[in-house]
Amino acid sequence: MTTLDSTQLKRDLKQLIVQACNRDVAPETIADDAALIGSDSALGLDSLDVLQVNMAIQRHYGARIEDGKHARRVMKTINSLAEFIQSGR
């Protein structure tokens, strides 16, 4: 098992989220510590978006987010999502 490069992983996650949620946002404009979910976030992800991102993460990384509460914690920011993927392998 190889350790994922954190910087590259975060770039890949931003791209994955933009594609999975069909957002018209340049992935590089998403800050690593910016909120992803809710009306106060730049992306404004909702529960359907979270489900789509979860499925994409399962396909790409084999990491499974168990439920809605867990998803809100894990998908709080790009940083928290990257940490989850790196530790959850």
N, CA, C and O atoms as a MOPAC input file, in Angstrom:
PM7 MOZYME 1SCF
protein

 N      0.84600 1    -1.17900 1     0.00000 1
 C      0.00000 1     0.00000 1     0.00000 1
 C      0.89000 1     1.24000 1     0.00000 1
 O      1.80600 1     1.36200 1     0.81300 1
 N      0.61500 1     2.13200 1    -0.90000 1
 C      1.41000 1     3.35100 1    -0.97600 1
 C      0.66600 1     4.50600 1    -0.31500 1
 O     -0.56400 1     4.55900 1    -0.31700 1
 N      1.42600 1     5.41000 1     0.23700 1
 C      0.83900 1     6.59000 1     0.85000 1
 C      0.52200 1     7.59600 1    -0.25100 1
 O      1.35500 1     7.89300 1    -1.10800 1
 N     -0.68200 1     8.10200 1    -0.20500 1
 C     -1.07700 1     9.09400 1    -1.19600 1
 C     -0.41100 1    10.42500 1    -0.88200 1
 O     -0.31900 1    10.82800 1     0.27700 1
 N      0.05000 1    11.09700 1    -1.92000 1
 C      0.58500 1    12.43600 1    -1.76300 1
 C     -0.58300 1    13.34900 1    -1.38000 1
 O     -1.55800 1    13.46400 1    -2.12300 1
 N     -0.47800 1    13.98900 1    -0.23100 1
 C     -1.57300 1    14.79300 1     0.31100 1
 C     -1.99200 1    15.92500 1    -0.62700 1
 O     -3.18600 1    16.15200 1    -0.82200 1
 N     -1.04400 1    16.62400 1    -1.19700 1
 C     -1.34900 1    17.74300 1    -2.08500 1
 C     -2.08100 1    17.25400 1    -3.33100 1
 O     -3.07400 1    17.85000 1    -3.74800 1
 N     -1.59200 1    16.17600 1    -3.91800 1
 C     -2.23200 1    15.61700 1    -5.11000 1
 C     -3.61600 1    15.06500 1    -4.77200 1
 O     -4.55900 1    15.23700 1    -5.54400 1
 N     -3.73900 1    14.41300 1    -3.63600 1
 C     -5.03300 1    13.88000 1    -3.21400 1
 C     -6.06000 1    15.00900 1    -3.09700 1
 O     -7.18900 1    14.87000 1    -3.56700 1
 N     -5.67600 1    16.11200 1    -2.48100 1
 C     -6.59400 1    17.24100 1    -2.32200 1
 C     -7.00300 1    17.81900 1    -3.67600 1
 O     -8.16500 1    18.17300 1    -3.87800 1
 N     -6.05100 1    17.91300 1    -4.59900 1
 C     -6.37400 1    18.38000 1    -5.95500 1
 C     -7.37100 1    17.43600 1    -6.62000 1
 O     -8.34500 1    17.87000 1    -7.23600 1
 N     -7.10900 1    16.14100 1    -6.48500 1
 C     -7.98700 1    15.13500 1    -7.08700 1
 C     -9.38400 1    15.17100 1    -6.46900 1
 O    -10.38000 1    15.02800 1    -7.17700 1
 N     -9.45800 1    15.36300 1    -5.15400 1
 C    -10.75200 1    15.42300 1    -4.47700 1
 C    -11.56700 1    16.62600 1    -4.93800 1
 O    -12.77700 1    16.51700 1    -5.13600 1
 N    -10.92300 1    17.75200 1    -5.10600 1
 C    -11.61900 1    18.95100 1    -5.58700 1
 C    -12.21200 1    18.69800 1    -6.96700 1
 O    -13.36200 1    19.04700 1    -7.23200 1
 N    -11.42600 1    18.09400 1    -7.83600 1
 C    -11.89700 1    17.77000 1    -9.18800 1
 C    -13.05700 1    16.78100 1    -9.11600 1
 O    -14.05700 1    16.94200 1    -9.81600 1
 N    -12.92600 1    15.76800 1    -8.28000 1
 C    -13.95800 1    14.74500 1    -8.13900 1
 C    -15.27300 1    15.37300 1    -7.65600 1
 O    -16.33900 1    15.05400 1    -8.18300 1
 N    -15.20500 1    16.25300 1    -6.66900 1
 C    -16.40400 1    16.89600 1    -6.13000 1
 C    -17.06900 1    17.77000 1    -7.18200 1
 O    -18.28800 1    17.71900 1    -7.34600 1
 N    -16.28800 1    18.56700 1    -7.89500 1
 C    -16.84100 1    19.44300 1    -8.92800 1
 C    -17.53700 1    18.60400 1    -9.99600 1
 O    -18.62400 1    18.96500 1   -10.44700 1
 N    -16.92800 1    17.49200 1   -10.40700 1
 C    -17.52900 1    16.63700 1   -11.43400 1
 C    -18.75500 1    15.89900 1   -10.90300 1
 O    -19.79200 1    15.87000 1   -11.56500 1
 N    -18.64700 1    15.30000 1    -9.71100 1
 C    -19.74900 1    14.50700 1    -9.15700 1
 C    -20.98400 1    15.35600 1    -8.90400 1
 O    -22.11000 1    14.88000 1    -9.04700 1
 N    -20.77400 1    16.61000 1    -8.53000 1
 C    -21.89600 1    17.49500 1    -8.18200 1
 C    -22.25300 1    18.46100 1    -9.30300 1
 O    -23.13900 1    19.30200 1    -9.15100 1
 N    -21.55900 1    18.33600 1   -10.42800 1
 C    -21.82800 1    19.16300 1   -11.60400 1
 C    -21.83000 1    20.65600 1   -11.26400 1
 O    -22.76100 1    21.38600 1   -11.60200 1
 N    -20.76800 1    21.08500 1   -10.59100 1
 C    -20.63900 1    22.49500 1   -10.20100 1
 C    -19.79400 1    23.23400 1   -11.23800 1
 O    -18.83600 1    22.68600 1   -11.78300 1
 N    -20.16100 1    24.47000 1   -11.49600 1
 C    -19.42200 1    25.31300 1   -12.43200 1
 C    -18.42100 1    26.14900 1   -11.63400 1
 O    -18.52800 1    27.37200 1   -11.55100 1
 N    -17.44200 1    25.44800 1   -11.05100 1
 C    -16.43500 1    26.06700 1   -10.18900 1
 C    -15.08500 1    25.49000 1   -10.59200 1
 O    -14.96800 1    24.29000 1   -10.84400 1
 N    -14.07300 1    26.33400 1   -10.65400 1
 C    -12.72700 1    25.83800 1   -10.92600 1
 C    -12.23100 1    25.13200 1    -9.66700 1
 O    -12.19100 1    25.74800 1    -8.60200 1
 N    -11.85400 1    23.86000 1    -9.75800 1
 C    -11.43300 1    23.11000 1    -8.57100 1
 C    -10.33000 1    23.80400 1    -7.77100 1
 O    -10.31000 1    23.72700 1    -6.54300 1
 N     -9.42300 1    24.47500 1    -8.46000 1
 C     -8.29900 1    25.11500 1    -7.76700 1
 C     -8.72900 1    26.31400 1    -6.92400 1
 O     -7.94100 1    26.81700 1    -6.12300 1
 N     -9.96000 1    26.77400 1    -7.09400 1
 C    -10.44500 1    27.89600 1    -6.29200 1
 C    -11.04100 1    27.44400 1    -4.95200 1
 O    -11.36800 1    28.27500 1    -4.10500 1
 N    -11.17700 1    26.14800 1    -4.76700 1
 C    -11.72400 1    25.62600 1    -3.51300 1
 C    -10.59700 1    25.55300 1    -2.49200 1
 O     -9.59900 1    24.86600 1    -2.71000 1
 N    -10.75700 1    26.25900 1    -1.38200 1
 C     -9.73800 1    26.24800 1    -0.32400 1
 C     -9.79300 1    24.92000 1     0.42400 1
 O    -10.86700 1    24.35100 1     0.61900 1
 N     -8.62300 1    24.43200 1     0.84200 1
 C     -8.54100 1    23.15800 1     1.54800 1
 C     -9.32100 1    23.16000 1     2.85100 1
 O     -9.80600 1    22.11500 1     3.28600 1
 N     -9.44800 1    24.32800 1     3.48200 1
 C    -10.12000 1    24.41000 1     4.78300 1
 C    -11.49100 1    25.09000 1     4.70500 1
 O    -12.07300 1    25.43000 1     5.73500 1
 N    -11.99900 1    25.28500 1     3.50000 1
 C    -13.31800 1    25.91300 1     3.33300 1
 C    -14.42300 1    24.87400 1     3.53400 1
 O    -14.26600 1    23.70900 1     3.16800 1
 N    -15.53800 1    25.30600 1     4.11700 1
 C    -16.69500 1    24.42500 1     4.30500 1
 C    -17.20100 1    23.95300 1     2.94300 1
 O    -17.25600 1    24.73000 1     1.98900 1
 N    -17.56700 1    22.68600 1     2.86100 1
 C    -18.08700 1    22.11900 1     1.61500 1
 C    -19.60400 1    22.01000 1     1.62300 1
 O    -20.24700 1    22.12200 1     0.57900 1
 N    -20.17300 1    21.79300 1     2.80300 1
 C    -21.59900 1    21.51300 1     2.92100 1
 C    -22.32200 1    22.70700 1     3.54100 1
 O    -21.83400 1    23.32500 1     4.48800 1
 N    -23.47800 1    23.01300 1     2.99500 1
 C    -24.33000 1    24.03500 1     3.58900 1
 C    -24.34600 1    25.34000 1     2.82300 1
 O    -23.55600 1    25.55800 1     1.90400 1
 N    -25.25700 1    26.19400 1     3.22100 1
 C    -25.45600 1    27.45500 1     2.51900 1
 C    -24.31000 1    28.44000 1     2.71200 1
 O    -24.14600 1    29.36500 1     1.91600 1
 N    -23.51500 1    28.24600 1     3.76700 1
 C    -22.40000 1    29.16400 1     4.01400 1
 C    -21.12100 1    28.74100 1     3.28900 1
 O    -20.09000 1    29.39900 1     3.42200 1
 N    -21.18100 1    27.65400 1     2.52700 1
 C    -19.99300 1    27.20600 1     1.79100 1
 C    -20.03100 1    27.70900 1     0.36000 1
 O    -21.09500 1    28.01200 1    -0.17900 1
 N    -18.86000 1    27.79400 1    -0.24600 1
 C    -18.76900 1    28.24900 1    -1.64000 1
 C    -19.47900 1    27.28100 1    -2.58700 1
 O    -20.10400 1    27.70200 1    -3.56000 1
 N    -19.38000 1    25.97900 1    -2.29500 1
 C    -20.01000 1    24.96800 1    -3.14600 1
 C    -21.46500 1    24.73600 1    -2.78000 1
 O    -22.27500 1    24.38500 1    -3.63800 1
 N    -21.80100 1    24.93000 1    -1.51500 1
 C    -23.18300 1    24.74300 1    -1.07200 1
 C    -23.70500 1    23.33400 1    -1.29100 1
 O    -24.83600 1    23.15600 1    -1.74300 1
 N    -22.89500 1    22.33000 1    -0.97700 1
 C    -23.32500 1    20.94700 1    -1.18100 1
 C    -24.50300 1    20.61600 1    -0.27800 1
 O    -24.54300 1    21.01900 1     0.88500 1
 N    -25.47100 1    19.87000 1    -0.83100 1
 C    -26.62000 1    19.42400 1    -0.05400 1
 C    -26.54300 1    17.90600 1     0.12900 1
 O    -25.55300 1    17.28500 1    -0.25800 1
 N    -27.56700 1    17.31800 1     0.70700 1
 C    -27.52500 1    15.88500 1     1.02100 1
 C    -27.40200 1    15.01700 1    -0.23200 1
 O    -26.74600 1    13.97600 1    -0.19700 1
 N    -28.01600 1    15.42400 1    -1.32000 1
 C    -27.88600 1    14.66500 1    -2.57300 1
 C    -26.45100 1    14.74400 1    -3.09600 1
 O    -25.90100 1    13.74900 1    -3.56700 1
 N    -25.85400 1    15.92400 1    -3.01200 1
 C    -24.45300 1    16.08100 1    -3.42400 1
 C    -23.54200 1    15.19900 1    -2.57400 1
 O    -22.62600 1    14.55800 1    -3.09000 1
 N    -23.80200 1    15.17200 1    -1.27100 1
 C    -22.99200 1    14.35000 1    -0.35900 1
 C    -23.07200 1    12.88500 1    -0.77100 1
 O    -22.06200 1    12.18200 1    -0.76600 1
 N    -24.26100 1    12.42600 1    -1.12400 1
 C    -24.43900 1    11.04800 1    -1.58200 1
 C    -23.64400 1    10.79900 1    -2.86700 1
 O    -22.99000 1     9.76400 1    -2.99900 1
 N    -23.69500 1    11.73100 1    -3.80100 1
 C    -22.96100 1    11.58300 1    -5.06100 1
 C    -21.45100 1    11.56000 1    -4.81700 1
 O    -20.73400 1    10.76300 1    -5.42300 1
 N    -20.97300 1    12.42700 1    -3.93800 1
 C    -19.54700 1    12.45800 1    -3.61500 1
 C    -19.15100 1    11.15100 1    -2.93100 1
 O    -18.09900 1    10.58800 1    -3.23200 1
 N    -19.97900 1    10.67400 1    -2.02200 1
 C    -19.70300 1     9.42600 1    -1.32400 1
 C    -19.55100 1     8.27600 1    -2.32200 1
 O    -18.62100 1     7.47700 1    -2.20700 1
 N    -20.44400 1     8.18700 1    -3.28600 1
 C    -20.36000 1     7.12400 1    -4.29400 1
 C    -19.08800 1     7.25800 1    -5.12800 1
 O    -18.43100 1     6.26200 1    -5.43300 1
 N    -18.74700 1     8.48400 1    -5.49400 1
 C    -17.52900 1     8.71100 1    -6.28600 1
 C    -16.28300 1     8.33700 1    -5.48500 1
 O    -15.34300 1     7.76500 1    -6.03700 1
 N    -16.26600 1     8.65300 1    -4.19900 1
 C    -15.12200 1     8.30600 1    -3.34100 1
 C    -15.00300 1     6.80000 1    -3.21400 1
 O    -13.89700 1     6.26000 1    -3.24300 1
 N    -16.13700 1     6.11000 1    -3.07300 1
 C    -16.09800 1     4.64800 1    -3.01100 1
 C    -15.50000 1     4.06100 1    -4.27900 1
 O    -14.67200 1     3.15300 1    -4.22100 1
 N    -15.92500 1     4.58600 1    -5.43300 1
 C    -15.41100 1     4.08900 1    -6.71700 1
 C    -13.92200 1     4.36500 1    -6.87100 1
 O    -13.16900 1     3.48000 1    -7.27900 1
 N    -13.48400 1     5.58400 1    -6.54900 1
 C    -12.10300 1     5.97800 1    -6.80700 1
 C    -11.11100 1     5.52000 1    -5.74300 1
 O     -9.96600 1     5.19400 1    -6.05700 1
 N    -11.55000 1     5.49500 1    -4.48400 1
 C    -10.60400 1     5.24500 1    -3.39200 1
 C    -10.95000 1     4.02300 1    -2.54800 1
 O    -10.15100 1     3.61500 1    -1.70500 1
 N    -12.11700 1     3.43700 1    -2.75700 1
 C    -12.51900 1     2.27900 1    -1.97100 1
 C    -12.85400 1     2.61700 1    -0.52800 1
 O    -12.98200 1     1.71600 1     0.30200 1
 N    -12.99600 1     3.88500 1    -0.21900 1
 C    -13.31500 1     4.32100 1     1.14600 1
 C    -14.82400 1     4.53300 1     1.23400 1
 O    -15.43000 1     5.15300 1     0.36000 1
 N    -15.41400 1     4.00900 1     2.29800 1
 C    -16.87000 1     4.09400 1     2.44100 1
 C    -17.22900 1     4.95100 1     3.64500 1
 O    -16.73200 1     4.72700 1     4.74900 1
 N    -18.08900 1     5.92600 1     3.42600 1
 C    -18.61400 1     6.76500 1     4.49400 1
 C    -19.94300 1     6.14400 1     4.90800 1
 O    -20.83800 1     5.95900 1     4.08400 1
 N    -20.05900 1     5.82900 1     6.18900 1
 C    -21.15100 1     4.98800 1     6.67200 1
 C    -22.53500 1     5.62800 1     6.68100 1
 O    -23.49600 1     4.99600 1     6.24100 1
 N    -22.66600 1     6.85400 1     7.16500 1
 C    -24.00000 1     7.44400 1     7.30200 1
 C    -23.93000 1     8.96600 1     7.17800 1
 O    -22.85800 1     9.53800 1     6.98400 1
 N    -25.08000 1     9.60200 1     7.29300 1
 C    -25.16900 1    11.04900 1     7.11600 1
 C    -24.36200 1    11.85100 1     8.11600 1
 O    -23.70500 1    12.82500 1     7.74900 1
 N    -24.40800 1    11.44400 1     9.39000 1
 C    -23.63700 1    12.17600 1    10.41000 1
 C    -22.14700 1    12.04400 1    10.14900 1
 O    -21.39300 1    13.01100 1    10.25400 1
 N    -21.73700 1    10.83300 1     9.80900 1
 C    -20.32800 1    10.59100 1     9.49200 1
 C    -19.92600 1    11.39700 1     8.25700 1
 O    -18.83400 1    11.96500 1     8.21100 1
 N    -20.80100 1    11.44500 1     7.26700 1
 C    -20.51500 1    12.18800 1     6.03100 1
 C    -20.32700 1    13.67200 1     6.32500 1
 O    -19.42800 1    14.30200 1     5.76700 1
 N    -21.15900 1    14.23600 1     7.18900 1
 C    -21.03300 1    15.65900 1     7.51300 1
 C    -19.70700 1    15.95200 1     8.19200 1
 O    -19.11600 1    17.00700 1     7.96400 1
 N    -19.23000 1    15.03300 1     9.02300 1
 C    -17.92300 1    15.20500 1     9.67500 1
 C    -16.78700 1    15.05800 1     8.66700 1
 O    -15.88400 1    15.89200 1     8.59700 1
 N    -16.85200 1    13.99200 1     7.89900 1
 C    -15.78300 1    13.67800 1     6.94800 1
 C    -15.71000 1    14.70600 1     5.82500 1
 O    -14.61600 1    15.08700 1     5.40900 1
 N    -16.84900 1    15.15400 1     5.33600 1
 C    -16.89000 1    16.06700 1     4.19700 1
 C    -16.98400 1    17.52800 1     4.62500 1
 O    -17.44100 1    18.37400 1     3.85600 1
 N    -16.55800 1    17.82100 1     5.82900 1
 C    -16.60100 1    19.20000 1     6.31600 1
 C    -15.72700 1    20.10500 1     5.45000 1
 O    -16.14800 1    21.19200 1     5.05700 1
 N    -14.50700 1    19.64900 1     5.15500 1
 C    -13.56000 1    20.39100 1     4.31700 1
 C    -12.79100 1    19.40100 1     3.44300 1
 O    -12.87800 1    18.18800 1     3.63600 1
 N    -12.05300 1    19.92600 1     2.49900 1
 C    -11.16300 1    19.08100 1     1.70300 1
 C    -10.13300 1    18.41700 1     2.62000 1
 O     -9.81600 1    17.24000 1     2.44800 1
 N     -9.61300 1    19.16900 1     3.59100 1
 C     -8.63300 1    18.61700 1     4.52500 1
 C     -9.18700 1    17.40900 1     5.27600 1
 O     -8.51600 1    16.38200 1     5.37700 1
 N    -10.41100 1    17.52500 1     5.80500 1
 C    -10.98400 1    16.41500 1     6.57100 1
 C    -11.28500 1    15.22400 1     5.67200 1
 O    -11.14500 1    14.07800 1     6.10000 1
 N    -11.69000 1    15.47400 1     4.44900 1
 C    -11.95400 1    14.39800 1     3.50500 1
 C    -10.66100 1    13.67100 1     3.12800 1
 O    -10.63300 1    12.44200 1     3.05800 1
 N     -9.61100 1    14.42100 1     2.89100 1
 C     -8.31600 1    13.81100 1     2.55600 1
 C     -7.78700 1    12.97800 1     3.73400 1
 O     -7.26400 1    11.88100 1     3.53800 1
 N     -7.92600 1    13.50200 1     4.94600 1
 C     -7.49300 1    12.75300 1     6.13200 1
 C     -8.25300 1    11.43900 1     6.25700 1
 O     -7.66300 1    10.40200 1     6.56100 1
 N     -9.56300 1    11.48300 1     6.02200 1
 C    -10.37200 1    10.27700 1     6.08900 1
 C     -9.89600 1     9.23200 1     5.07900 1
 O     -9.74500 1     8.05800 1     5.41900 1
 N     -9.66400 1     9.65800 1     3.85400 1
 C     -9.23400 1     8.72200 1     2.82100 1
 C     -7.86200 1     8.14700 1     3.15100 1
 O     -7.63200 1     6.95000 1     2.97700 1
 N     -6.96500 1     8.98000 1     3.61800 1
 C     -5.62200 1     8.51300 1     3.93600 1
 C     -5.61000 1     7.57000 1     5.12500 1
 O     -4.81200 1     6.63200 1     5.15000 1
 N     -6.46500 1     7.78900 1     6.10300 1
 C     -6.47500 1     6.93600 1     7.27300 1
 C     -7.39100 1     5.72400 1     7.14000 1
 O     -7.23200 1     4.72200 1     7.83700 1
 N     -8.35900 1     5.84100 1     6.22000 1
 C     -9.37400 1     4.79600 1     6.10500 1
 C     -9.04600 1     3.67100 1     5.14400 1
 O     -9.89400 1     2.81600 1     4.89100 1
 N     -7.87800 1     3.65000 1     4.62100 1
 C     -7.51900 1     2.60400 1     3.65900 1
 C     -7.20200 1     1.32200 1     4.35100 1
 O     -6.87800 1     0.33100 1     3.69600 1

